Amino acid sequence: MKKTAKTALKGTGDVARPKKQSAAAERPGAWHLARTETERRLSDFEFRLERLAQAYYRWKAACLSAVCDVPLTGDDVAVLNVVRMGDEPKRLSEVGQLLNRVDVPNLQYATRKLVRAGLIETEGSSSRKETRYRATATGHSVTEAYAALRGATLPPMLEAVEGWVAKSETASLHLDLISSLYAQAAQVAITRRHQPES
């Protein structure tokens, strides 16, 4: 028996309600994210970005699991490496800023997981905001082993790519620019959400 979208969402708690948007002419058979040439190019870029992000986080988890028995996700590894960065203790807010993350509950979960694993430890005030995190001796040796395996694995592959250095510098500049554009677009979307409907 077929369920309509409305029926399927019924009883799941939050019901998705599309907000009124200006109508855009959609070509028959066209995908909803790619109705114009610019949108098509953006969609292609975003899917490559999604695949890159997933491959990157899978790689980090695999690299860490090769040098440590603690099962960690790519996100956890990112937090661990940022805490270790510069061998300076960091507040949770600093970790979030360095990773461009605002999902504080998930960051708190990751730090608790790393503390339980004995890879990082807390220091300083009992106040949550003032608590700093630093790598333990075990965390230090694990991140050193991670760095060594990473160095033996990825750089030789990248060096085999013709023009890698120039391409990576250009790509880095473009990624920084696009990151700032996504941040601006998010602000616009939030502003529109709080505007009264006409």
N, C-alpha and C positions, 0 to 999 in steps of 0.2 A: 504494500500500500504506500502510495507516494505521500511524502510530507512536504508541506510548503515550508519556506524559510521561516515564516512566522511560527508555525507549529513546531518546527524543529528546535527553535530557540526557547519555546515555552517551557517553563519548569526548570530552566537551568540557572535561575537566579537573575543574573543581569541579562537583559534583553537588548541586543544591539538595535539601535534606532538611527538610521542614516539621517544626517543633518541636511537641510536644504542647501544645495549648491547651485551655482549658475549652470544651466543646461549646456552641454557641449555635444555637438553633433558627432556621433560615433558611427564609424563605417561598419556595415554588416560584417561580422566575422572578425573584426579587429579586437585586439586584447584591450581591456579596460585601462591599463596603464600606458598604452602606447597609441594614442589617437592622432598624434601629430609626429612629424619627423623628429623634432626635438625630444618629445616624450619617448619615442622609440630608442633614440640614442641613449637617453638617460636610463631607460629600462635595461638596455644591454649593459651599460656601465654598472648599474646597481647589482645585476645578477653576477657579473664578474667579481664585484666587490664582496657580495655574499659568499661566493665560492672561495674567494681568497681568504676571507675571515675564517670560514669553517676549516679550510685546509691549514691555516696558520695555528688555530687553536688546537686542532687535532695533532699537529706536529709538536707543539709545546708539551701537550700531555704525554705523547709517545716518548719524547726526549727525556722528560722527567722520570717516567716510569722505568726507563732503561738504567737510571742511576739511583733510584730510590723506590723502596717497596710501598710507600704510601700512595694510594690511588688519588690523584689530583686531576682536576679539570684544567683546561687551558686558562680559564679565568683565574683559578687558584695559583697557577704558575706565574701569571702576570703579577698578581699581588705579591707573591713571594719575591720575585725579582725586583719589584719596585721597592719593597721594604729593604732589601739588601743593597739597592743602588746607593753608591757613595759611602756605604757603611755608616750612615747617619740614621738615628732613630726618627721615625715619622709618625705624625698623627694620622688617624683614619682620613681626615679631611684632605691631608696632603697626598695620601695615596690616591684618593678619588680624583683630585685635581690632576695629578700626573697621568692618570689613566683616562682622563676625560669622562669620568663616570659619576653619576648622581644617584645611583641605586644603593643608598646607604645600607639598607637591610642585607642586601646580597654581599656587600663588602664586609659587613660585620660577621656574617656567616662564614665567609672565606677566612677572615683573620682568626676566628674561633677554631676553625678546622685546622689551620696551620699551627696554632698554639697547641692544640691537643696532639698534633703529630710531632711536636717538639722541634719544629723548624723555625718558629719565631717565638718571641716572648714579649711581655709588656714591661714597661718601666714608667716611673713617674707617678702622677696623681691618681687617686681613686676615681676622679671625675672622668667620665667616658670621653668628653671632649679633649681633655688634656693628656689622656693615655697615649703613650708612644709605643711603637712596635719596632723591634730590631731582630735581626737574624741571630739565632743561637749558634753555638759551635757546630752542631749538626747541620743546621740550615746553611751555615757558611760552607761546609764541606760539600753538601749536596748541590748548592748553586755553583760551586767551583767545578764539580764534576759535570754538571749540566752545561756550563760554559765550554768546557773542554770537548764534550761530545758534539755540541753545536758547532764549534770551531772546526772539528774534523769532518763534519758532515756537509753543512750548507756552503761555506766559502768555496770549496773546490768546484761545486756545481755552478755557483754564480760566476766564478772566474772563467768558466768554460763558455759562458754566454757572451757573444761578441758585443762590445760596447756597453757592458754592464754598468761601469762606473758612471758614464755620462747619462745613460738611461735612468739609473736609480736616482741621480740628483734631480733630473727633470721630473721624474715621477713623484719624488718627495715634495717638491714645490707645488705640484698640481694637487697632491693629496692634502697638503696644508690648506690650500685655497678652497678646495671642495669641502673640507671639514668646516671651515668658517662659513661657507654658504649654507650648509645643512643647519648649522647653529642659528644663522639668521632666519632661515625658512621655518625652523621650529618656533622661534619667537613670533613670527607672523602668524603661524597656525594657532598658537596659544592666544594671541590677541584676538583673532577672529572668533575663537571659541567663546570668548567673554563678551562679544558684541551682541547687542539685541538683534533678533531676527527681524527682517523687514517684512 
